[in-house]
Amino acid sequence: MTVDMRAPISQTATSGAHDVVVRERSIYPNLKLRMYTTGIRQNRLARMLGIHEASLSRIMNGFREPTGDLRVHLAEILQSDPDWLFYKMQVNDEVPFVGNHIAVHQ
């Protein structure tokens, strides 16, 4: 399993035997809202964009930034203003960190 570490790590806190890493990322709530209101599913939108569904998922969940061209293409498909569509909302995730590895769900 590969963990995408491109999201900046803002701080590490110690709690007993495990450390917790707080990762900041930006999500696009308007992108999800527009997909819902248009009825376009993620797999169909990814095919229309010519990208893998996993790549679109990473964009929607804030683990990857879309390129300028991809933003424009998404806005055209979803018939939305790119600035509105890609409004960012900050999310902080607490990720368990054991030793020098990120703990994986068990």
N, C-alpha and C positions, 0 to 999 in steps of 0.2 A: 504494500500500500504506500502511495506517495502522498506526502503532506505538502500542500502549497504554502510556502513560507513567504510569499511576496507581500502579504499584508504586514504593515509595520507593527512591531511589538513595542508597546508603550511602557510597560512596567512588569516586574515580577514580584510576587508576594509569596512569603513562606507561611505554610499552615501545617504544622506538624511534620510528618514524614514526606509530604509532597509539596512541591512548589506549584503555584498557579501563574500561568502566563496570560496576560490580558492583551488580546489582539484587537486592534481597531480595523474596521473595514466599512466601506460605504455600500449601501444597497440602494436600489432604485424602485421605490414603492409605486411610482406612477407607471413604470414599465409593466409591473405585475398587474396593476389595476387595468391598464389599457388592454392587455392580453385577455383578462377576464371579461371585460365589457365587449370586446370584439369576438370572443369565443374562439380565438386562435390558441391552440395548444402549443406547448413548448416544442414538442417534436416536429410539428408542422412548420412552426416559425423557423426553427433551425434549418430545415430542408429548404425553405424559401430563401434563407440567407446564404445557403451553401456552406454551412459550418456544422460541426458535430453538436449534438444535443448537449453533451457534457460541457462544451465551450460556452454555450448559451447559459447553461445553469450556473457556471462560474461567474459569468457577467452579472446575472440576475441576483446572485447571492453575495456579490461584493468581493470575490476572490480574483477577479480579472477586470481590467479596464477595457472597454470597447474602443477600437480605433475610431477616428473621425469618420472614415468612410462607412464603417459598420453602424455608427450612430445615425448617419443620414439614411442609410438603407432601412434600418429598423423603423425610423420615423416615417419614411415613405410607406412602408408596408402597413404600419399601424395607423396611418393617417393622423399623425400627431406632430406637434412642435417638438423638435429635438431638445430644446432647453427645458421644457416641461417634462418630457419623457424621461430625461436623465437627471432630474432633481435628485441630489444625494441626501441620504439620511445616514448618520453615523451609528454604528452598532459596535459594542464592545463584547467580545467573547472571552470567557474565562476558560482556559485550556489547561488541564492537569499536566504537570511537567514532572517526570520522575527521573532523577539522575540527570543525564544529558539528553533525554528523549521525551518527546511528547507522548503522553499516555493515549493509547488507542482504545476505543469503546470495546468493552468485553462482552 
